[in-house]
Amino acid sequence: MCTHTPKCPSAASPDREAAHVVAAHPEQGWSLLCNAVLLFEDTGELLPDGRIVAPHRSVAALV
């Protein structure tokens, strides 16, 4: 799906959130990445295979 050079990380990669944003809807709280991951503003994710990744903010971000 990615046409960027260098290629964006795949949806299965641990750094999948580094992929380019192809559609952003901040008013709704989500962005679609070029690796087909839906990234939510609370840091949760919906992967292309339907798996859900729970929000994972770091402790430092909460302080």
C-alpha positions, 0 to 999 in steps of 0.5 A, a space after each residue: 500500500 505504501 508508495 513512499 521512499 523509504 517504505 513505511 513500516 508495515 502494520 505488523 511492525 513494532 514502529 507501525 505508528 511511524 507510517 505516513 498519515 493519508 487521511 486525518 480527522 482530528 475532529 473525530 479523533 482518528 487518522 488513517 496511516 498508509 499501512 492501513 492502521 487506524 490510529 486514534 488520538 488516545 493512542 489506541 489502534 485498529 489494525 487492518 486484520 481487525 485486531 485492537 491495540 489498547 491505548 498505550 500512553 507512556 507514564 511520562 506523558 501522564 505526569 
